[in-house]
């Protein structure tokens, strides 16, 4: 299971289009080279894999 610290500190290597950190049951955090982070869920419909965007990962340091 991903922790808040892992999500907060995650970065995308400069040579990759995106980095993905998996959690469980198809849930993962996708990090772009620009630093944006969003939650996605892998789902299967009619035998085909698709992704469901759940929202952005936002960190509030206050």
PDBQT receptor file of N, H, CA, C and O in Angstrom, charges set to zero:
ATOM      1  N   UNK A   1       0.842  -1.169   0.000  1.00  0.00    +0.000 N 
ATOM      2  CA  UNK A   1       0.000   0.000   0.000  1.00  0.00    +0.000 C 
ATOM      3  C   UNK A   1       0.896   1.243   0.000  1.00  0.00    +0.000 C 
ATOM      4  O   UNK A   1       1.879   1.311   0.737  1.00  0.00    +0.000 OA
ATOM      5  N   UNK A   2       0.543   2.213  -0.829  1.00  0.00    +0.000 N 
ATOM      6  H   UNK A   2      -0.256   2.157  -1.427  1.00  0.00    +0.000 HD
ATOM      7  CA  UNK A   2       1.314   3.452  -0.902  1.00  0.00    +0.000 C 
ATOM      8  C   UNK A   2       1.041   4.319   0.323  1.00  0.00    +0.000 C 
ATOM      9  O   UNK A   2      -0.090   4.414   0.798  1.00  0.00    +0.000 OA
ATOM     10  N   UNK A   3       2.086   4.938   0.814  1.00  0.00    +0.000 N 
ATOM     11  H   UNK A   3       3.006   4.861   0.428  1.00  0.00    +0.000 HD
ATOM     12  CA  UNK A   3       1.933   5.870   1.931  1.00  0.00    +0.000 C 
ATOM     13  C   UNK A   3       1.889   7.300   1.388  1.00  0.00    +0.000 C 
ATOM     14  O   UNK A   3       2.262   7.550   0.242  1.00  0.00    +0.000 OA
ATOM     15  N   UNK A   4       1.433   8.222   2.217  1.00  0.00    +0.000 N 
ATOM     16  H   UNK A   4       1.131   8.019   3.149  1.00  0.00    +0.000 HD
ATOM     17  CA  UNK A   4       1.404   9.618   1.818  1.00  0.00    +0.000 C 
ATOM     18  C   UNK A   4       2.812  10.111   1.506  1.00  0.00    +0.000 C 
ATOM     19  O   UNK A   4       3.004  10.860   0.548  1.00  0.00    +0.000 OA
ATOM     20  N   UNK A   5       3.786   9.707   2.290  1.00  0.00    +0.000 N 
ATOM     21  H   UNK A   5       3.631   9.099   3.068  1.00  0.00    +0.000 HD
ATOM     22  CA  UNK A   5       5.174  10.133   2.063  1.00  0.00    +0.000 C 
ATOM     23  C   UNK A   5       5.682   9.633   0.710  1.00  0.00    +0.000 C 
ATOM     24  O   UNK A   5       6.366  10.372   0.001  1.00  0.00    +0.000 OA
ATOM     25  N   UNK A   6       5.362   8.400   0.345  1.00  0.00    +0.000 N 
ATOM     26  H   UNK A   6       4.807   7.800   0.920  1.00  0.00    +0.000 HD
ATOM     27  CA  UNK A   6       5.785   7.868  -0.954  1.00  0.00    +0.000 C 
ATOM     28  C   UNK A   6       5.162   8.668  -2.092  1.00  0.00    +0.000 C 
ATOM     29  O   UNK A   6       5.840   8.995  -3.067  1.00  0.00    +0.000 OA
ATOM     30  N   UNK A   7       3.888   8.981  -1.972  1.00  0.00    +0.000 N 
ATOM     31  H   UNK A   7       3.338   8.715  -1.180  1.00  0.00    +0.000 HD
ATOM     32  CA  UNK A   7       3.188   9.756  -3.007  1.00  0.00    +0.000 C 
ATOM     33  C   UNK A   7       3.752  11.165  -3.106  1.00  0.00    +0.000 C 
ATOM     34  O   UNK A   7       3.986  11.670  -4.204  1.00  0.00    +0.000 OA
ATOM     35  N   UNK A   8       3.966  11.787  -1.980  1.00  0.00    +0.000 N 
ATOM     36  H   UNK A   8       3.775  11.376  -1.088  1.00  0.00    +0.000 HD
ATOM     37  CA  UNK A   8       4.481  13.155  -1.931  1.00  0.00    +0.000 C 
ATOM     38  C   UNK A   8       5.867  13.256  -2.554  1.00  0.00    +0.000 C 
ATOM     39  O   UNK A   8       6.156  14.216  -3.269  1.00  0.00    +0.000 OA
ATOM     40  N   UNK A   9       6.733  12.271  -2.289  1.00  0.00    +0.000 N 
ATOM     41  H   UNK A   9       6.499  11.491  -1.708  1.00  0.00    +0.000 HD
ATOM     42  CA  UNK A   9       8.120  12.311  -2.740  1.00  0.00    +0.000 C 
ATOM     43  C   UNK A   9       8.359  11.685  -4.108  1.00  0.00    +0.000 C 
ATOM     44  O   UNK A   9       9.486  11.703  -4.601  1.00  0.00    +0.000 OA
ATOM     45  N   UNK A  10       7.335  11.141  -4.722  1.00  0.00    +0.000 N 
ATOM     46  H   UNK A  10       6.419  11.126  -4.321  1.00  0.00    +0.000 HD
ATOM     47  CA  UNK A  10       7.483  10.465  -6.011  1.00  0.00    +0.000 C 
ATOM     48  C   UNK A  10       7.814  11.464  -7.119  1.00  0.00    +0.000 C 
ATOM     49  O   UNK A  10       7.250  12.556  -7.184  1.00  0.00    +0.000 OA
ATOM     50  N   UNK A  11       8.739  11.064  -7.983  1.00  0.00    +0.000 N 
ATOM     51  H   UNK A  11       9.197  10.177  -7.931  1.00  0.00    +0.000 HD
ATOM     52  CA  UNK A  11       9.108  11.874  -9.142  1.00  0.00    +0.000 C 
ATOM     53  C   UNK A  11       9.200  10.974 -10.366  1.00  0.00    +0.000 C 
ATOM     54  O   UNK A  11       9.279   9.750 -10.258  1.00  0.00    +0.000 OA
ATOM     55  N   UNK A  12       9.187  11.604 -11.519  1.00  0.00    +0.000 N 
ATOM     56  H   UNK A  12       9.122  12.598 -11.607  1.00  0.00    +0.000 HD
ATOM     57  CA  UNK A  12       9.316  10.882 -12.778  1.00  0.00    +0.000 C 
ATOM     58  C   UNK A  12      10.741  11.074 -13.292  1.00  0.00    +0.000 C 
ATOM     59  O   UNK A  12      11.206  12.208 -13.398  1.00  0.00    +0.000 OA
ATOM     60  N   UNK A  13      11.435   9.993 -13.609  1.00  0.00    +0.000 N 
ATOM     61  H   UNK A  13      11.057   9.071 -13.522  1.00  0.00    +0.000 HD
ATOM     62  CA  UNK A  13      12.774  10.136 -14.174  1.00  0.00    +0.000 C 
ATOM     63  C   UNK A  13      12.713  10.930 -15.485  1.00  0.00    +0.000 C 
ATOM     64  O   UNK A  13      11.753  10.786 -16.242  1.00  0.00    +0.000 OA
ATOM     65  N   UNK A  14      13.711  11.756 -15.760  1.00  0.00    +0.000 N 
ATOM     66  H   UNK A  14      14.491  11.873 -15.145  1.00  0.00    +0.000 HD
ATOM     67  CA  UNK A  14      13.675  12.612 -16.952  1.00  0.00    +0.000 C 
ATOM     68  C   UNK A  14      13.629  11.847 -18.272  1.00  0.00    +0.000 C 
ATOM     69  O   UNK A  14      13.187  12.398 -19.280  1.00  0.00    +0.000 OA
ATOM     70  N   UNK A  15      14.068  10.608 -18.289  1.00  0.00    +0.000 N 
ATOM     71  H   UNK A  15      14.427  10.160 -17.470  1.00  0.00    +0.000 HD
ATOM     72  CA  UNK A  15      14.075   9.829 -19.534  1.00  0.00    +0.000 C 
ATOM     73  C   UNK A  15      12.778   9.059 -19.780  1.00  0.00    +0.000 C 
ATOM     74  O   UNK A  15      12.680   8.326 -20.764  1.00  0.00    +0.000 OA
ATOM     75  N   UNK A  16      11.779   9.211 -18.904  1.00  0.00    +0.000 N 
ATOM     76  H   UNK A  16      11.858   9.806 -18.105  1.00  0.00    +0.000 HD
ATOM     77  CA  UNK A  16      10.512   8.487 -19.050  1.00  0.00    +0.000 C 
ATOM     78  C   UNK A  16       9.368   9.444 -19.352  1.00  0.00    +0.000 C 
ATOM     79  O   UNK A  16       9.424  10.626 -19.012  1.00  0.00    +0.000 OA
ATOM     80  N   UNK A  17       8.317   8.910 -20.003  1.00  0.00    +0.000 N 
ATOM     81  H   UNK A  17       8.272   7.949 -20.279  1.00  0.00    +0.000 HD
ATOM     82  CA  UNK A  17       7.114   9.708 -20.273  1.00  0.00    +0.000 C 
ATOM     83  C   UNK A  17       6.262   9.849 -19.020  1.00  0.00    +0.000 C 
ATOM     84  O   UNK A  17       5.574  10.852 -18.828  1.00  0.00    +0.000 OA
ATOM     85  N   UNK A  18       6.318   8.827 -18.169  1.00  0.00    +0.000 N 
ATOM     86  H   UNK A  18       6.876   8.012 -18.324  1.00  0.00    +0.000 HD
ATOM     87  CA  UNK A  18       5.547   8.843 -16.922  1.00  0.00    +0.000 C 
ATOM     88  C   UNK A  18       6.084   7.766 -15.997  1.00  0.00    +0.000 C 
ATOM     89  O   UNK A  18       6.722   6.806 -16.429  1.00  0.00    +0.000 OA
ATOM     90  N   UNK A  19       5.813   7.947 -14.734  1.00  0.00    +0.000 N 
ATOM     91  H   UNK A  19       5.295   8.727 -14.383  1.00  0.00    +0.000 HD
ATOM     92  CA  UNK A  19       6.159   6.944 -13.719  1.00  0.00    +0.000 C 
ATOM     93  C   UNK A  19       4.854   6.500 -13.086  1.00  0.00    +0.000 C 
ATOM     94  O   UNK A  19       3.960   7.318 -12.869  1.00  0.00    +0.000 OA
ATOM     95  N   UNK A  20       4.736   5.229 -12.792  1.00  0.00    +0.000 N 
ATOM     96  H   UNK A  20       5.462   4.565 -12.969  1.00  0.00    +0.000 HD
ATOM     97  CA  UNK A  20       3.529   4.705 -12.158  1.00  0.00    +0.000 C 
ATOM     98  C   UNK A  20       3.901   3.970 -10.882  1.00  0.00    +0.000 C 
ATOM     99  O   UNK A  20       4.773   3.101 -10.874  1.00  0.00    +0.000 OA
ATOM    100  N   UNK A  21       3.225   4.337  -9.811  1.00  0.00    +0.000 N 
ATOM    101  H   UNK A  21       2.517   5.043  -9.817  1.00  0.00    +0.000 HD
ATOM    102  CA  UNK A  21       3.387   3.645  -8.528  1.00  0.00    +0.000 C 
ATOM    103  C   UNK A  21       2.094   2.893  -8.258  1.00  0.00    +0.000 C 
ATOM    104  O   UNK A  21       1.035   3.507  -8.125  1.00  0.00    +0.000 OA
ATOM    105  N   UNK A  22       2.170   1.579  -8.179  1.00  0.00    +0.000 N 
ATOM    106  H   UNK A  22       3.030   1.080  -8.287  1.00  0.00    +0.000 HD
ATOM    107  CA  UNK A  22       0.968   0.767  -7.977  1.00  0.00    +0.000 C 
ATOM    108  C   UNK A  22       0.626   0.655  -6.499  1.00  0.00    +0.000 C 
ATOM    109  O   UNK A  22       1.504   0.614  -5.636  1.00  0.00    +0.000 OA
ATOM    110  N   UNK A  23      -0.664   0.608  -6.233  1.00  0.00    +0.000 N 
ATOM    111  H   UNK A  23      -1.377   0.642  -6.934  1.00  0.00    +0.000 HD
ATOM    112  CA  UNK A  23      -1.147   0.436  -4.873  1.00  0.00    +0.000 C 
ATOM    113  C   UNK A  23      -1.738  -0.972  -4.753  1.00  0.00    +0.000 C 
ATOM    114  O   UNK A  23      -1.032  -1.905  -4.370  1.00  0.00    +0.000 OA
ATOM    115  N   UNK A  24      -3.003  -1.129  -5.071  1.00  0.00    +0.000 N 
ATOM    116  H   UNK A  24      -3.576  -0.371  -5.382  1.00  0.00    +0.000 HD
ATOM    117  CA  UNK A  24      -3.611  -2.456  -5.049  1.00  0.00    +0.000 C 
ATOM    118  C   UNK A  24      -4.891  -2.447  -5.871  1.00  0.00    +0.000 C 
ATOM    119  O   UNK A  24      -5.485  -1.394  -6.101  1.00  0.00    +0.000 OA
ATOM    120  N   UNK A  25      -5.304  -3.612  -6.307  1.00  0.00    +0.000 N 
ATOM    121  H   UNK A  25      -4.821  -4.468  -6.120  1.00  0.00    +0.000 HD
ATOM    122  CA  UNK A  25      -6.551  -3.800  -7.052  1.00  0.00    +0.000 C 
ATOM    123  C   UNK A  25      -6.656  -2.877  -8.264  1.00  0.00    +0.000 C 
ATOM    124  O   UNK A  25      -7.740  -2.395  -8.590  1.00  0.00    +0.000 OA
ATOM    125  N   UNK A  26      -5.513  -2.630  -8.937  1.00  0.00    +0.000 N 
ATOM    126  H   UNK A  26      -4.632  -3.022  -8.672  1.00  0.00    +0.000 HD
ATOM    127  CA  UNK A  26      -5.532  -1.821 -10.146  1.00  0.00    +0.000 C 
ATOM    128  C   UNK A  26      -5.380  -0.329  -9.920  1.00  0.00    +0.000 C 
ATOM    129  O   UNK A  26      -5.312   0.429 -10.888  1.00  0.00    +0.000 OA
ATOM    130  N   UNK A  27      -5.324   0.114  -8.681  1.00  0.00    +0.000 N 
ATOM    131  H   UNK A  27      -5.379  -0.502  -7.895  1.00  0.00    +0.000 HD
ATOM    132  CA  UNK A  27      -5.171   1.541  -8.376  1.00  0.00    +0.000 C 
ATOM    133  C   UNK A  27      -3.700   1.921  -8.465  1.00  0.00    +0.000 C 
ATOM    134  O   UNK A  27      -2.836   1.208  -7.957  1.00  0.00    +0.000 OA
ATOM    135  N   UNK A  28      -3.417   3.061  -9.121  1.00  0.00    +0.000 N 
ATOM    136  H   UNK A  28      -4.120   3.640  -9.534  1.00  0.00    +0.000 HD
ATOM    137  CA  UNK A  28      -2.041   3.518  -9.193  1.00  0.00    +0.000 C 
ATOM    138  C   UNK A  28      -1.961   5.031  -9.287  1.00  0.00    +0.000 C 
ATOM    139  O   UNK A  28      -2.921   5.699  -9.672  1.00  0.00    +0.000 OA
ATOM    140  N   UNK A  29      -0.805   5.554  -8.931  1.00  0.00    +0.000 N 
ATOM    141  H   UNK A  29      -0.025   5.012  -8.619  1.00  0.00    +0.000 HD
ATOM    142  CA  UNK A  29      -0.522   6.981  -9.003  1.00  0.00    +0.000 C 
ATOM    143  C   UNK A  29       0.413   7.184 -10.193  1.00  0.00    +0.000 C 
ATOM    144  O   UNK A  29       1.470   6.559 -10.284  1.00  0.00    +0.000 OA
ATOM    145  N   UNK A  30       0.005   8.065 -11.099  1.00  0.00    +0.000 N 
ATOM    146  H   UNK A  30      -0.854   8.573 -11.025  1.00  0.00    +0.000 HD
ATOM    147  CA  UNK A  30       0.802   8.348 -12.287  1.00  0.00    +0.000 C 
ATOM    148  C   UNK A  30       1.440   9.723 -12.136  1.00  0.00    +0.000 C 
ATOM    149  O   UNK A  30       0.757  10.706 -11.847  1.00  0.00    +0.000 OA
ATOM    150  N   UNK A  31       2.762   9.786 -12.334  1.00  0.00    +0.000 N 
ATOM    151  H   UNK A  31       3.317   8.988 -12.568  1.00  0.00    +0.000 HD
ATOM    152  CA  UNK A  31       3.508  11.028 -12.175  1.00  0.00    +0.000 C 
ATOM    153  C   UNK A  31       4.065  11.432 -13.532  1.00  0.00    +0.000 C 
ATOM    154  O   UNK A  31       4.703  10.626 -14.209  1.00  0.00    +0.000 OA
ATOM    155  N   UNK A  32       3.826  12.682 -13.932  1.00  0.00    +0.000 N 
ATOM    156  H   UNK A  32       3.308  13.337 -13.382  1.00  0.00    +0.000 HD
ATOM    157  CA  UNK A  32       4.331  13.183 -15.208  1.00  0.00    +0.000 C 
ATOM    158  C   UNK A  32       5.714  13.805 -15.001  1.00  0.00    +0.000 C 
ATOM    159  O   UNK A  32       6.090  14.108 -13.869  1.00  0.00    +0.000 OA
ATOM    160  N   UNK A  33       6.476  13.998 -16.086  1.00  0.00    +0.000 N 
ATOM    161  H   UNK A  33       6.171  13.752 -17.006  1.00  0.00    +0.000 HD
ATOM    162  CA  UNK A  33       7.780  14.647 -15.957  1.00  0.00    +0.000 C 
ATOM    163  C   UNK A  33       7.669  16.068 -15.385  1.00  0.00    +0.000 C 
ATOM    164  O   UNK A  33       8.601  16.551 -14.742  1.00  0.00    +0.000 OA
ATOM    165  N   UNK A  34       6.541  16.731 -15.617  1.00  0.00    +0.000 N 
ATOM    166  H   UNK A  34       5.784  16.339 -16.140  1.00  0.00    +0.000 HD
ATOM    167  CA  UNK A  34       6.332  18.088 -15.096  1.00  0.00    +0.000 C 
ATOM    168  C   UNK A  34       6.021  18.083 -13.603  1.00  0.00    +0.000 C 
ATOM    169  O   UNK A  34       6.043  19.131 -12.958  1.00  0.00    +0.000 OA
ATOM    170  N   UNK A  35       5.728  16.895 -13.050  1.00  0.00    +0.000 N 
ATOM    171  H   UNK A  35       5.709  16.044 -13.574  1.00  0.00    +0.000 HD
ATOM    172  CA  UNK A  35       5.480  16.771 -11.618  1.00  0.00    +0.000 C 
ATOM    173  C   UNK A  35       4.026  16.604 -11.219  1.00  0.00    +0.000 C 
ATOM    174  O   UNK A  35       3.737  16.418 -10.037  1.00  0.00    +0.000 OA
ATOM    175  N   UNK A  36       3.092  16.665 -12.181  1.00  0.00    +0.000 N 
ATOM    176  H   UNK A  36       3.327  16.816 -13.141  1.00  0.00    +0.000 HD
ATOM    177  CA  UNK A  36       1.693  16.466 -11.806  1.00  0.00    +0.000 C 
ATOM    178  C   UNK A  36       1.464  14.999 -11.453  1.00  0.00    +0.000 C 
ATOM    179  O   UNK A  36       2.114  14.104 -11.994  1.00  0.00    +0.000 OA
ATOM    180  N   UNK A  37       0.528  14.774 -10.538  1.00  0.00    +0.000 N 
ATOM    181  H   UNK A  37       0.000  15.500 -10.099  1.00  0.00    +0.000 HD
ATOM    182  CA  UNK A  37       0.248  13.421 -10.051  1.00  0.00    +0.000 C 
ATOM    183  C   UNK A  37      -1.258  13.198 -10.083  1.00  0.00    +0.000 C 
ATOM    184  O   UNK A  37      -2.035  14.047  -9.647  1.00  0.00    +0.000 OA
ATOM    185  N   UNK A  38      -1.652  12.057 -10.600  1.00  0.00    +0.000 N 
ATOM    186  H   UNK A  38      -1.021  11.366 -10.954  1.00  0.00    +0.000 HD
ATOM    187  CA  UNK A  38      -3.081  11.741 -10.627  1.00  0.00    +0.000 C 
ATOM    188  C   UNK A  38      -3.307  10.269 -10.353  1.00  0.00    +0.000 C 
ATOM    189  O   UNK A  38      -2.480   9.410 -10.663  1.00  0.00    +0.000 OA
ATOM    190  N   UNK A  39      -4.469  10.012  -9.755  1.00  0.00    +0.000 N 
ATOM    191  H   UNK A  39      -5.140  10.709  -9.503  1.00  0.00    +0.000 HD
ATOM    192  CA  UNK A  39      -4.871   8.650  -9.426  1.00  0.00    +0.000 C 
ATOM    193  C   UNK A  39      -5.651   8.061 -10.586  1.00  0.00    +0.000 C 
ATOM    194  O   UNK A  39      -6.519   8.715 -11.163  1.00  0.00    +0.000 OA
ATOM    195  N   UNK A  40      -5.331   6.815 -10.921  1.00  0.00    +0.000 N 
ATOM    196  H   UNK A  40      -4.626   6.284 -10.452  1.00  0.00    +0.000 HD
ATOM    197  CA  UNK A  40      -6.047   6.089 -11.966  1.00  0.00    +0.000 C 
ATOM    198  C   UNK A  40      -6.351   4.683 -11.481  1.00  0.00    +0.000 C 
ATOM    199  O   UNK A  40      -5.667   4.142 -10.612  1.00  0.00    +0.000 OA
ATOM    200  N   UNK A  41      -7.391   4.105 -12.062  1.00  0.00    +0.000 N 
ATOM    201  H   UNK A  41      -7.946   4.545 -12.768  1.00  0.00    +0.000 HD
ATOM    202  CA  UNK A  41      -7.799   2.740 -11.736  1.00  0.00    +0.000 C 
ATOM    203  C   UNK A  41      -7.874   1.954 -13.031  1.00  0.00    +0.000 C 
ATOM    204  O   UNK A  41      -8.537   2.376 -13.978  1.00  0.00    +0.000 OA
ATOM    205  N   UNK A  42      -7.202   0.817 -13.079  1.00  0.00    +0.000 N 
ATOM    206  H   UNK A  42      -6.663   0.474 -12.310  1.00  0.00    +0.000 HD
ATOM    207  CA  UNK A  42      -7.308  -0.086 -14.231  1.00  0.00    +0.000 C 
ATOM    208  C   UNK A  42      -8.584  -0.891 -14.071  1.00  0.00    +0.000 C 
ATOM    209  O   UNK A  42      -8.816  -1.504 -13.028  1.00  0.00    +0.000 OA
ATOM    210  N   UNK A  43      -9.408  -0.887 -15.104  1.00  0.00    +0.000 N 
ATOM    211  H   UNK A  43      -9.220  -0.390 -15.950  1.00  0.00    +0.000 HD
ATOM    212  CA  UNK A  43     -10.619  -1.700 -15.075  1.00  0.00    +0.000 C 
ATOM    213  C   UNK A  43     -10.723  -2.478 -16.379  1.00  0.00    +0.000 C 
ATOM    214  O   UNK A  43     -10.119  -2.110 -17.387  1.00  0.00    +0.000 OA
ATOM    215  N   UNK A  44     -11.487  -3.543 -16.344  1.00  0.00    +0.000 N 
ATOM    216  H   UNK A  44     -11.977  -3.841 -15.526  1.00  0.00    +0.000 HD
ATOM    217  CA  UNK A  44     -11.666  -4.389 -17.520  1.00  0.00    +0.000 C 
ATOM    218  C   UNK A  44     -13.143  -4.429 -17.883  1.00  0.00    +0.000 C 
ATOM    219  O   UNK A  44     -13.993  -4.750 -17.053  1.00  0.00    +0.000 OA
ATOM    220  N   UNK A  45     -13.438  -4.094 -19.152  1.00  0.00    +0.000 N 
ATOM    221  H   UNK A  45     -12.748  -3.833 -19.826  1.00  0.00    +0.000 HD
ATOM    222  CA  UNK A  45     -14.808  -4.146 -19.683  1.00  0.00    +0.000 C 
ATOM    223  C   UNK A  45     -14.781  -4.937 -20.970  1.00  0.00    +0.000 C 
ATOM    224  O   UNK A  45     -13.975  -4.672 -21.862  1.00  0.00    +0.000 OA
ATOM    225  N   UNK A  46     -15.646  -5.887 -21.056  1.00  0.00    +0.000 N 
ATOM    226  H   UNK A  46     -16.301  -6.102 -20.332  1.00  0.00    +0.000 HD
ATOM    227  CA  UNK A  46     -15.738  -6.731 -22.251  1.00  0.00    +0.000 C 
ATOM    228  C   UNK A  46     -14.385  -7.326 -22.631  1.00  0.00    +0.000 C 
ATOM    229  O   UNK A  46     -14.071  -7.460 -23.814  1.00  0.00    +0.000 OA
ATOM    230  N   UNK A  47     -13.588  -7.681 -21.625  1.00  0.00    +0.000 N 
ATOM    231  H   UNK A  47     -13.843  -7.571 -20.664  1.00  0.00    +0.000 HD
ATOM    232  CA  UNK A  47     -12.303  -8.302 -21.854  1.00  0.00    +0.000 C 
ATOM    233  C   UNK A  47     -11.193  -7.343 -22.253  1.00  0.00    +0.000 C 
ATOM    234  O   UNK A  47     -10.081  -7.774 -22.558  1.00  0.00    +0.000 OA
ATOM    235  N   UNK A  48     -11.485  -6.037 -22.253  1.00  0.00    +0.000 N 
ATOM    236  H   UNK A  48     -12.389  -5.687 -22.006  1.00  0.00    +0.000 HD
ATOM    237  CA  UNK A  48     -10.469  -5.053 -22.626  1.00  0.00    +0.000 C 
ATOM    238  C   UNK A  48     -10.100  -4.196 -21.426  1.00  0.00    +0.000 C 
ATOM    239  O   UNK A  48     -10.945  -3.833 -20.608  1.00  0.00    +0.000 OA
ATOM    240  N   UNK A  49      -8.810  -3.885 -21.344  1.00  0.00    +0.000 N 
ATOM    241  H   UNK A  49      -8.123  -4.180 -22.008  1.00  0.00    +0.000 HD
ATOM    242  CA  UNK A  49      -8.327  -3.045 -20.249  1.00  0.00    +0.000 C 
ATOM    243  C   UNK A  49      -8.563  -1.576 -20.596  1.00  0.00    +0.000 C 
ATOM    244  O   UNK A  49      -8.321  -1.146 -21.723  1.00  0.00    +0.000 OA
ATOM    245  N   UNK A  50      -9.032  -0.825 -19.623  1.00  0.00    +0.000 N 
ATOM    246  H   UNK A  50      -9.229  -1.174 -18.707  1.00  0.00    +0.000 HD
ATOM    247  CA  UNK A  50      -9.198   0.618 -19.775  1.00  0.00    +0.000 C 
ATOM    248  C   UNK A  50      -8.813   1.273 -18.454  1.00  0.00    +0.000 C 
ATOM    249  O   UNK A  50      -8.614   0.587 -17.451  1.00  0.00    +0.000 OA
ATOM    250  N   UNK A  51      -8.710   2.591 -18.454  1.00  0.00    +0.000 N 
ATOM    251  H   UNK A  51      -8.872   3.148 -19.269  1.00  0.00    +0.000 HD
ATOM    252  CA  UNK A  51      -8.324   3.316 -17.245  1.00  0.00    +0.000 C 
ATOM    253  C   UNK A  51      -9.420   4.299 -16.863  1.00  0.00    +0.000 C 
ATOM    254  O   UNK A  51     -10.060   4.908 -17.720  1.00  0.00    +0.000 OA
ATOM    255  N   UNK A  52      -9.616   4.436 -15.587  1.00  0.00    +0.000 N 
ATOM    256  H   UNK A  52      -9.096   3.941 -14.890  1.00  0.00    +0.000 HD
ATOM    257  CA  UNK A  52     -10.577   5.385 -15.053  1.00  0.00    +0.000 C 
ATOM    258  C   UNK A  52      -9.798   6.415 -14.241  1.00  0.00    +0.000 C 
ATOM    259  O   UNK A  52      -9.148   6.069 -13.254  1.00  0.00    +0.000 OA
ATOM    260  N   UNK A  53      -9.864   7.687 -14.657  1.00  0.00    +0.000 N 
ATOM    261  H   UNK A  53     -10.393   7.968 -15.459  1.00  0.00    +0.000 HD
ATOM    262  CA  UNK A  53      -9.169   8.762 -13.932  1.00  0.00    +0.000 C 
ATOM    263  C   UNK A  53     -10.009   9.124 -12.721  1.00  0.00    +0.000 C 
ATOM    264  O   UNK A  53     -11.199   9.411 -12.847  1.00  0.00    +0.000 OA
ATOM    265  N   UNK A  54      -9.386   9.112 -11.538  1.00  0.00    +0.000 N 
ATOM    266  H   UNK A  54      -8.419   8.880 -11.436  1.00  0.00    +0.000 HD
ATOM    267  CA  UNK A  54     -10.096   9.388 -10.288  1.00  0.00    +0.000 C 
ATOM    268  C   UNK A  54      -9.849  10.790  -9.760  1.00  0.00    +0.000 C 
ATOM    269  O   UNK A  54     -10.672  11.321  -9.014  1.00  0.00    +0.000 OA
ATOM    270  N   UNK A  55      -8.745  11.391 -10.129  1.00  0.00    +0.000 N 
ATOM    271  H   UNK A  55      -8.077  10.960 -10.735  1.00  0.00    +0.000 HD
ATOM    272  CA  UNK A  55      -8.457  12.752  -9.680  1.00  0.00    +0.000 C 
ATOM    273  C   UNK A  55      -6.983  12.969  -9.398  1.00  0.00    +0.000 C 
ATOM    274  O   UNK A  55      -6.173  12.044  -9.458  1.00  0.00    +0.000 OA
ATOM    275  N   UNK A  56      -6.662  14.204  -9.093  1.00  0.00    +0.000 N 
ATOM    276  H   UNK A  56      -7.320  14.955  -9.045  1.00  0.00    +0.000 HD
ATOM    277  CA  UNK A  56      -5.280  14.599  -8.843  1.00  0.00    +0.000 C 
ATOM    278  C   UNK A  56      -4.876  14.317  -7.409  1.00  0.00    +0.000 C 
ATOM    279  O   UNK A  56      -5.703  14.301  -6.497  1.00  0.00    +0.000 OA
ATOM    280  N   UNK A  57      -3.579  14.095  -7.236  1.00  0.00    +0.000 N 
ATOM    281  H   UNK A  57      -2.908  14.109  -7.977  1.00  0.00    +0.000 HD
ATOM    282  CA  UNK A  57      -3.020  13.983  -5.896  1.00  0.00    +0.000 C 
ATOM    283  C   UNK A  57      -2.560  15.379  -5.511  1.00  0.00    +0.000 C 
ATOM    284  O   UNK A  57      -1.702  15.964  -6.173  1.00  0.00    +0.000 OA
ATOM    285  N   UNK A  58      -3.131  15.906  -4.445  1.00  0.00    +0.000 N 
ATOM    286  H   UNK A  58      -3.828  15.431  -3.908  1.00  0.00    +0.000 HD
ATOM    287  CA  UNK A  58      -2.782  17.240  -3.975  1.00  0.00    +0.000 C 
ATOM    288  C   UNK A  58      -2.217  17.122  -2.583  1.00  0.00    +0.000 C 
ATOM    289  O   UNK A  58      -2.732  16.377  -1.750  1.00  0.00    +0.000 OA
ATOM    290  N   UNK A  59      -1.153  17.862  -2.333  1.00  0.00    +0.000 N 
ATOM    291  H   UNK A  59      -0.734  18.468  -3.010  1.00  0.00    +0.000 HD
ATOM    292  CA  UNK A  59      -0.503  17.842  -1.029  1.00  0.00    +0.000 C 
ATOM    293  C   UNK A  59      -0.632  19.207  -0.385  1.00  0.00    +0.000 C 
ATOM    294  O   UNK A  59      -0.271  20.218  -0.986  1.00  0.00    +0.000 OA
ATOM    295  N   UNK A  60      -1.140  19.240   0.823  1.00  0.00    +0.000 N 
ATOM    296  H   UNK A  60      -1.434  18.419   1.311  1.00  0.00    +0.000 HD
ATOM    297  CA  UNK A  60      -1.286  20.475   1.557  1.00  0.00    +0.000 C 
ATOM    298  C   UNK A  60      -0.310  20.436   2.738  1.00  0.00    +0.000 C 
ATOM    299  O   UNK A  60      -0.497  19.668   3.681  1.00  0.00    +0.000 OA
ATOM    300  N   UNK A  61       0.717  21.261   2.676  1.00  0.00    +0.000 N 
ATOM    301  H   UNK A  61       0.869  21.885   1.909  1.00  0.00    +0.000 HD
ATOM    302  CA  UNK A  61       1.770  21.240   3.692  1.00  0.00    +0.000 C 
ATOM    303  C   UNK A  61       1.388  21.967   4.972  1.00  0.00    +0.000 C 
ATOM    304  O   UNK A  61       2.157  21.958   5.933  1.00  0.00    +0.000 OA
ATOM    305  N   UNK A  62       0.228  22.592   5.009  1.00  0.00    +0.000 N 
ATOM    306  H   UNK A  62      -0.397  22.600   4.228  1.00  0.00    +0.000 HD
ATOM    307  CA  UNK A  62      -0.127  23.359   6.217  1.00  0.00    +0.000 C 
ATOM    308  C   UNK A  62      -0.569  22.509   7.380  1.00  0.00    +0.000 C 
ATOM    309  O   UNK A  62      -0.891  23.038   8.444  1.00  0.00    +0.000 OA
TER     310      UNK A  62
